[in-house]
Amino acid sequence: MKLIQRTLFSLAFSVTLFSQIGLVQAQSFSKLKPLQISQKFKPRVDNKPNPVTDGGATRGRSCLKKPESLIPLTPANIVGTTVSERPTFFLYVPDSTATTLEFNIFATGETENLYEGKLPMPKESGIISFTLPENAPPLKINQTYQWSISMICNNEDFSANPRISSWIERIEADSSLLKNLESSNSRNLAAIYGEAGIWNEGLNAIAKQRCIEPNNLLVRMKWRQFLESAGLNEMISKKLINSCSVNNR
């Protein structure tokens, strides 16, 4: 009888112990889950609305092979944000007969380009990235810039060349962001930047993850969430063309 009682007590203790361990593990996972899985971009309270210009609209269609457009990968209706003095820009390039891309950026209120350069045309449609090179002047903190990309199809009639433009503002990284970045690893960078409302570095971080783990379902889900939260649903399935192999610096 005593043997049966001891056995029952031992079983009860084991069940209680494993239940407590399971509860602790569940609580720990629930704390990690938002950072590991949630990958949304949350605009800052002080994000500026896009100035009244042609925005992301594409002009000219003379060399496009399909009814598609150049599309800047920037959050809808607000100015993109960066903490880098030479950030990375992303855009979707459709199939065309253009031979080159032309990049321009200038500060708000200025007429002279801060930097201009030519980029090679990708051999297929997809998302490309471009990082301001070291010889480009650095972006100034709290300054808004307009950047544009043109597909050079016609050297005589530039109005026939497809072109898009968008906006970016360099802001200063606050102490909270810097602290989070110091204690993070590459897998969590996009979540940290997204939570802080830093668009360009957040997109660049999740794009790098896709390059490293192209078949990882969790990474693909994070990519989807990040783009959806910025209104870029149509870009989710597009291929990354040069981001995994080209460094513009």
C-alpha positions as CSV (number, residue, x, y, z in Angstrom):
1,M,0.0,0.0,0.0
2,K,2.8,2.4,1.0
3,L,4.5,1.5,-2.3
4,I,1.4,2.5,-4.3
5,Q,1.1,5.8,-2.3
6,R,4.8,6.7,-3.0
7,T,4.3,5.9,-6.7
8,L,1.1,8.1,-6.9
9,F,2.9,10.9,-5.0
10,S,5.9,10.7,-7.4
11,L,3.6,10.8,-10.5
12,A,1.7,13.8,-9.1
13,F,4.9,15.7,-8.4
14,S,6.2,14.9,-11.9
15,V,3.0,16.2,-13.5
16,T,3.1,19.4,-11.4
17,L,6.8,19.9,-12.2
18,F,6.4,19.4,-16.0
19,S,3.3,21.6,-16.0
20,Q,5.3,24.4,-14.3
21,I,8.1,24.0,-16.8
22,G,5.7,24.1,-19.7
23,L,4.1,27.2,-18.3
24,V,7.5,28.9,-18.0
25,Q,8.5,27.9,-21.5
26,A,5.1,29.1,-22.9
27,Q,5.6,32.5,-21.1
28,S,9.2,32.8,-22.4
29,F,8.0,32.0,-25.9
30,S,5.2,34.6,-25.7
31,K,7.8,37.2,-24.8
32,L,10.1,36.2,-27.7
33,K,7.3,35.7,-30.3
34,P,6.5,39.4,-31.1
35,L,10.2,40.1,-31.8
36,Q,10.8,36.9,-33.8
37,I,7.6,36.9,-35.8
38,S,6.0,40.3,-35.9
39,Q,7.8,42.3,-38.6
40,K,5.6,45.3,-39.2
41,F,6.7,48.8,-40.0
42,K,5.1,51.3,-37.6
43,P,5.4,54.9,-38.8
44,R,6.7,57.4,-36.3
45,V,4.3,60.0,-34.8
46,D,6.4,62.7,-36.5
47,N,6.5,61.1,-39.9
48,K,5.9,63.8,-42.5
49,P,3.3,63.4,-45.3
50,N,4.7,63.2,-48.8
51,P,5.1,66.7,-50.3
52,V,2.8,67.6,-53.2
53,T,4.8,66.4,-56.2
54,D,4.5,63.6,-58.8
55,G,5.2,61.3,-55.8
56,G,5.7,57.7,-56.9
57,A,4.0,58.2,-60.2
58,T,5.7,57.0,-63.3
59,R,5.9,59.2,-66.4
60,G,6.7,57.9,-69.9
61,R,6.1,54.4,-71.1
62,S,8.0,54.2,-74.4
63,C,10.3,51.4,-73.6
64,L,8.2,49.3,-71.2
65,K,7.5,45.8,-72.4
66,K,4.5,45.2,-70.2
67,P,1.8,47.4,-68.6
68,E,4.0,47.9,-65.5
69,S,5.7,50.8,-63.8
70,L,8.8,51.7,-61.9
71,I,7.8,51.6,-58.2
72,P,9.8,53.0,-55.3
73,L,9.7,50.7,-52.2
74,T,8.7,53.4,-49.8
75,P,5.8,53.5,-47.3
76,A,2.6,54.9,-48.7
77,N,1.8,58.6,-48.2
78,I,4.7,59.4,-45.8
79,V,8.3,60.4,-46.2
80,G,10.7,57.4,-45.7
81,T,13.1,57.6,-42.9
82,T,16.7,56.7,-42.4
83,V,19.4,57.0,-39.7
84,S,22.2,56.5,-42.2
85,E,24.2,59.3,-43.9
86,R,24.4,57.1,-47.0
87,P,21.3,54.9,-47.0
88,T,20.2,52.1,-49.3
89,F,17.2,52.7,-51.6
90,F,15.0,50.0,-53.1
91,L,12.8,50.0,-56.2
92,Y,11.0,47.7,-58.6
93,V,12.2,47.8,-62.2
94,P,9.9,46.3,-64.9
95,D,11.0,44.7,-68.2
96,S,12.0,47.3,-70.7
97,T,14.4,48.1,-73.6
98,A,16.1,50.8,-71.5
99,T,19.9,50.5,-71.3
100,T,20.6,52.3,-68.0
101,L,19.0,53.8,-64.9
102,E,19.8,57.3,-63.7
103,F,19.6,58.1,-60.0
104,N,19.3,61.7,-58.6
105,I,18.8,63.1,-55.2
106,F,18.6,66.7,-53.9
107,A,17.6,68.4,-50.7
108,T,14.2,70.1,-50.3
109,G,14.4,73.7,-51.5
110,E,17.5,73.0,-53.5
111,T,17.7,72.8,-57.3
112,E,21.2,71.4,-57.6
113,N,21.6,67.6,-57.2
114,L,23.3,66.4,-54.1
115,Y,24.4,63.3,-56.1
116,E,23.6,61.8,-59.5
117,G,24.8,58.5,-60.9
118,K,24.0,55.8,-63.4
119,L,23.1,52.2,-62.5
120,P,23.2,49.2,-64.8
121,M,19.8,47.9,-66.0
122,P,18.9,44.5,-64.6
123,K,18.4,41.7,-67.2
124,E,15.0,40.8,-65.7
125,S,12.3,42.6,-63.8
126,G,12.6,42.7,-60.1
127,I,13.6,44.6,-57.0
128,I,17.0,46.3,-57.1
129,S,18.8,48.3,-54.4
130,F,21.3,51.1,-54.6
131,T,23.4,52.5,-51.7
132,L,24.8,56.0,-51.9
133,P,28.5,55.6,-52.5
134,E,31.3,56.9,-50.3
135,N,32.0,59.7,-52.7
136,A,28.4,61.1,-52.4
137,P,27.9,63.8,-49.8
138,P,26.3,62.5,-46.6
139,L,22.6,63.2,-45.9
140,K,22.1,65.7,-43.1
141,I,20.1,65.0,-40.0
142,N,16.5,66.5,-40.0
143,Q,16.8,67.2,-43.7
144,T,14.3,65.9,-46.3
145,Y,15.5,64.9,-49.7
146,Q,13.7,63.9,-53.0
147,W,15.3,61.1,-54.9
148,S,14.4,59.8,-58.4
149,I,15.1,57.1,-60.8
150,S,14.8,57.4,-64.6
151,M,14.9,54.6,-67.2
152,I,17.0,56.0,-70.1
153,C,15.2,55.0,-73.3
154,N,15.3,58.1,-75.3
155,N,18.3,60.5,-75.1
156,E,16.6,63.2,-77.1
157,D,13.1,63.3,-75.5
158,F,13.5,62.8,-71.8
159,S,9.8,63.1,-71.3
160,A,9.5,59.7,-72.9
161,N,11.7,58.1,-70.2
162,P,9.9,56.3,-67.3
163,R,10.7,58.1,-64.1
164,I,9.6,57.9,-60.4
165,S,10.4,60.0,-57.4
166,S,10.0,59.6,-53.7
167,W,11.2,61.2,-50.4
168,I,13.5,60.4,-47.6
169,E,14.5,62.2,-44.4
170,R,17.5,61.4,-42.3
171,I,16.7,61.5,-38.6
172,E,18.9,61.0,-35.5
173,A,18.9,57.6,-33.9
174,D,17.7,58.0,-30.3
175,S,19.2,56.2,-27.2
176,S,16.5,53.6,-27.1
177,L,17.1,52.5,-30.7
178,L,20.9,52.4,-30.2
179,K,20.5,50.3,-27.1
180,N,18.2,47.8,-28.8
181,L,20.5,47.6,-31.8
182,E,23.5,46.9,-29.5
183,S,21.8,44.0,-27.9
184,S,20.3,42.5,-31.0
185,N,21.4,40.1,-33.7
186,S,20.9,40.3,-37.5
187,R,17.6,38.3,-37.3
188,N,15.9,41.0,-35.2
189,L,17.2,44.1,-36.9
190,A,14.2,44.6,-39.2
191,A,11.8,44.2,-36.2
192,I,13.7,46.8,-34.2
193,Y,13.9,49.3,-37.1
194,G,10.3,48.7,-38.0
195,E,9.1,49.3,-34.4
196,A,11.2,52.5,-34.3
197,G,9.7,53.7,-37.6
198,I,13.0,53.6,-39.5
199,W,12.0,52.5,-43.0
200,N,15.2,52.2,-45.1
201,E,17.3,50.3,-42.6
202,G,14.4,48.1,-41.7
203,L,13.8,47.1,-45.4
204,N,17.5,46.6,-46.0
205,A,17.7,44.3,-42.9
206,I,14.8,42.0,-44.0
207,A,16.1,42.0,-47.6
208,K,19.5,40.7,-46.3
209,Q,17.7,38.0,-44.3
210,R,16.0,36.9,-47.5
211,C,19.3,36.7,-49.3
212,I,20.8,34.6,-46.5
213,E,17.8,32.3,-46.0
214,P,15.8,32.4,-49.3
215,N,13.8,29.3,-48.5
216,N,13.1,30.0,-44.8
217,L,9.3,30.3,-44.4
218,L,9.6,32.5,-41.3
219,V,11.8,35.0,-43.2
220,R,9.4,35.0,-46.1
221,M,6.5,35.7,-43.7
222,K,8.5,38.6,-42.1
223,W,9.1,40.0,-45.6
224,R,5.4,39.8,-46.3
225,Q,4.4,41.5,-43.1
226,F,6.9,44.3,-43.5
227,L,5.8,45.2,-47.0
228,E,2.1,44.8,-46.2
229,S,2.4,47.2,-43.3
230,A,3.7,49.8,-45.6
231,G,1.1,49.3,-48.4
232,L,3.5,47.5,-50.8
233,N,1.4,44.3,-51.2
234,E,2.2,44.0,-54.9
235,M,5.9,43.8,-54.2
236,I,5.8,40.8,-51.9
237,S,6.2,38.2,-54.7
238,K,8.8,40.2,-56.7
239,K,12.3,38.8,-57.0
240,L,15.3,40.5,-55.4
241,I,17.7,41.1,-58.3
242,N,21.0,42.6,-57.1
243,S,20.6,43.0,-53.3
244,C,22.2,39.6,-52.6
245,S,25.4,40.1,-54.7
246,V,26.0,43.8,-55.3
247,N,27.5,46.3,-52.8
248,N,27.3,49.9,-54.2
249,R,29.6,51.3,-51.5
